[in-house]
């Protein structure tokens, strides 16, 4: 009993180590190999940009687990924030956990490093690895959610609108239980709508809302701005999503650690959620008082501006005319107003540029830049240029005119007064310039004969022989490629790095989207395909042990092997629990690309 008392005392005793305002605690300073223990980083204020230490000598089976405690006692507000991990030591001996980093109240603080004396596991029973736990969780069938505990809701700010009017579509998740992550998100099908997603950081921020007297933690999954493109009843299909939630379980504890700390009291479950479809009734814009120049703009406010870079220029020179349309509404779908240019102006299709913001709905500026070349001197007026839009506040059409623009075209630069060809489009005479076709020079003129002829010269012979040499080179190259492709495995082995990097290039195109699950899957496939092609391993033989053994046999450094395995584990974890991964998608993509290049260098140098 006395020995048991000391064991329990060692497990519950924590070691606080202070580093200014960022504290660190461990459940024991003498953990055993294969036995989990907890490490916690805490502060008495709000913690931002937390960077954990390197856990390469441990296996992370849980974490980062965030918790926050806020108390309001006698008018005084106090709060504390903590981030904890459950770790399993991999080897015996003295192991140092380095300093963690966090920003607290605008200042950077570091925790103190901790030295642990890792003991040998006396029982030899190891806790299941994180990879085994993920495999067990992934094999489980998603459960149906209890709607009173967690549900997802699709909402719009209006169900009756005009054609082209902006609608805000919001997807939110409501929960009363601990949400660990989301996966397999299937967004609704938006047939009949043009959509624009609101920019976001990719992290779901939870806040509290009261619904029918019940408090829920609410997180916004996405926000989209829709613009109906046809009239009638349009249906927005439901959003479908799988959530990883932590639920209480009745599983008996497997050891004294679980019995004392209650680790067995909860387990992660996957539940499937689905919202309700929504029907939008879209009516056509009124035909009464619709302007002839109306191009489909709908919004609350628009501005219109036409300007030229100069109003006086010589003929055959260029002038730039810029049309700018700004406002709040369906600005990306607005067409340029029609401009009646004089027949003496040569014009080209405009260059279109956009500057769109989705901070508070879709707004911004759309610009059309025309290149104009006057071909005849004179004074020209650009009038009757206007822009019309449908104002949702007043439910009528508004026309914005542009001031009249006068362009004075002077005679072309140069002293050549010869009469040139008649300009077919205008049926008028214009003056020739240096880049026009001149008349044939009349006789007399002096003609000299070249001393060396091209026929039978060295250049003539070389040009005749060159096609045959090119054909022979092409045939030889084809035969070499054919022999290489005969051994398909060797051919793939030589091109393993190129294939993997080309596969990763598709990931780079997805980084700007919100499809994190597809990005992590693509990175795992790129790493596994590179390994299989480079070392000629069948997919059926692929396993963690096979990867480690093969890389070791090919003299790959241990640190690169660890990076390879950790990168796969990180991507697999991120697919099921994105909130548990601290690294950004860009950083994971860069690490995968650099890792493939480094391994390829090691293979070629051996």
Beta strands, then each sheet from edge to edge (+ up, - down):
strand 1: 17-19
strand 2: 22-26
strand 3: 36-43
strand 4: 47-51
strand 5: 58-73
strand 6: 76-89
strand 7: 93-97
strand 8: 101-104
strand 9: 107-110
strand 10: 114-118
strand 11: 143-144
strand 12: 150-156
strand 13: 160-162
strand 14: 166-175
strand 15: 178-186
strand 16: 193-197
strand 17: 206-211
strand 18: 214-228
strand 19: 232-236
strand 20: 240-248
strand 21: 266-274
strand 22: 278-283
strand 23: 298-308
strand 24: 312-314
strand 25: 318-329
strand 26: 345-347
strand 27: 351-357
strand 28: 363-374
strand 29: 378-382
strand 30: 386-391
strand 31: 396-401
strand 32: 405-410
strand 33: 419-423
strand 34: 428-431
sheet 1: 1+ 2- 3+ 6- 5+
sheet 2: 4+ 8- 9+
sheet 3: 7+ 10-
sheet 4: 11+ 21+ 20- 15+
sheet 5: 12+ 14- 18+ 16-
sheet 6: 12+ 14- 18+ 17-
sheet 7: 13+ 22+ 19-
sheet 8: 26+ 28- 25+ 23- 30- 31+
sheet 9: 24+ 32+ 29-
sheet 10: 26+ 28- 27+
sheet 11: 33+ 34-
end
